[in-house]
Amino acid sequence: MITSSRLLAQAALFEGKHVQAFPEFGPERLGAPISGFTRISDDVIDTRSQIYNPGLVAVLDSSLLNTVNVTRGLLEKGTVILNSPKRSVEMAARLSLGHDRVRTIDATHLAMEITGRPIVNTAMLGALAKVAPLASLRSIEAAIKERFPGSLGEKNVELVRRVHEKVE
């Protein structure tokens, strides 16, 4: 989540936007759920706090739905993007949201297919670019290539593009 948040911020920076990207850690053990926040604006950002009422929530691991209220504080017209093999309408019902407010993509499957690893942090940026274009797909690709040079970057760019095409 931290990598996704930072890459999204970097992509928005490439476009001249103002950004903040920061994680939230608790005293939990390694592997416990964490949150990453990204603010993007055309104007200077004066707020320096956690985001309490997000307009968009990306969930990288659908098993979190069993332990974390991922919709807490979600704006009335906010959207959830969820890494899940299940259909958006099914997950919307599970989250008690309108069917138009939840988008799913089986990012884990695509990550395994393209990179050989079940790591979806970059993959979900492709879904974000499609659902809520906070930064262009081109800028996201540039941020990925800057962070992951060589074949690793190329594979991640391919993954982002495939997710962008397939997100429900």
N, C-alpha and C positions, 0 to 999 in steps of 0.2 A: 504494500500500500504506500509506503514511503517513497519508493522509486516511482510509482505511478504519479503520485502527487507532485513530485519534483520535476518529472518529465513534462507533465502538463503545464506546469508553471514556466518551464524553460521554453516550451513551444509558444506560449502566449507572449513571453518576453521577446521572442524573435519577431513578433508582430507588433511590437511597440506598446503592449499593454502593461499595466501595473499588476503585480502579482505578490502573493504570499503563499508559501507552502510550508506546512509544518506537521509533524506527527503528534499524536497524543499517546503517551505511554503511562500505564499504571504500574503498580508494584508487582504485576503478575509475573508468572514464570515465562521462560522462553517458549514461544509458540502460541502464547495466549493472544486473543484478538487485540488488534490495535486499530487506531483510527488515524487517517491522514486527511488533512484539510487543505484545500486550495481555494484562494480567492483570486478572481480575475476581474479587472475593471479597466475601462478606458480612462478613468480618473484616478488620482492619487488615493490610496487606501489608508485611512487614518485608524481604522479599527485594528486592535492588536489582541484579539481574544479568539477563543475557540469559535467555531461556527455552530450556533445553537439551532438555527432554522435554515437548513440547507435547501436549495432548490433542486439539487441533484445528489443522489447517493449511488455510489458504485460499490457493489458487494462482490468481492473477489472469490469468496468461498460460501456457497449456499448453506453449508452446515451451520454457519453463524446464525441462521434464522431460528435455530433451536435454542440459542442462548442469549442473543443480542436483539434488542428492539431496533432494527435498522431504520425504521420509519419515524423514530422519535424526533419530533420537531420539524419533520418534513413540511415544507410549505404546501398550502392547499392545492396548488397546481404543480407541485414538485414531482420528479420522476425518479424511479429506482431502476438502475441497470444491474442485472443480476447474472453472474456466471452460473448457468444451470442448463442441463439438457432438457428441462421441462419447458413447455410452452408459456408464453407471457401471460395468457389468460388464466392458466392454472396457478401461476405464481402470484398474480394480482389477487385472486380469490384468497390465497393463503395469507397474503399481507393485508387483506381487507381494503384494497385500493381499487379504483376503477381500472378497467382493462387497458385504457390508454395511458396509464401512469407507470406501467411496468414493462420493461423490455428485457428479454433474455437472449443469451448467446452461450453456446457450449464452448466457452473459451478453453477449458481444460482439454477437451478433445482436439481442438485445432492446434493448441500448443504442443501436444504430444505428437501430432501428425507432422508439424512443421519443424519444431525444434528438438523433439525427442525428450522434452522435459515438461512436467505439469506446472510450469510457472506462467502465471497469467497477468502479471503486472503490466507488461506492455500491451498485451492483447486487449485488455479492457479500454485502453486509450483509443483503439479503433472504434469501439462501441460508443465511447464518449463523443468522438468526432462526428459520428453519424447522428446520434440522438440530440446532442446539445453542442453545436459547434462553437465551443469556447476558444478553440484554436483549430486551425485548418489541419487537415490530414497531412499536408505537405510539411507544415511546421512541426507536427508531432514526429514525422519521419526524420526530419533534420535533428531534432532533439535526441532521438534514439540513436542515430548514427554517431552523434557527438559523444554520447555516453558509452555506447558499445561499438567500438570500431571493428572493422573487418567483417568476417563471416557471421559473427554473433549479431552484429547490428543488422546485417542484410536479412538474416532469418527472422529477426524481430520485426523488421519493416514488412516483410512478407506476411507475417502473422497479423500485424495490425491491419493490413489491407484486406486480408481474408475475413477477419472479424467485422470490419467496416461493411463489407459486402453482405455478410450473412446475419447480422444482428436483426432480430425480429422487430 
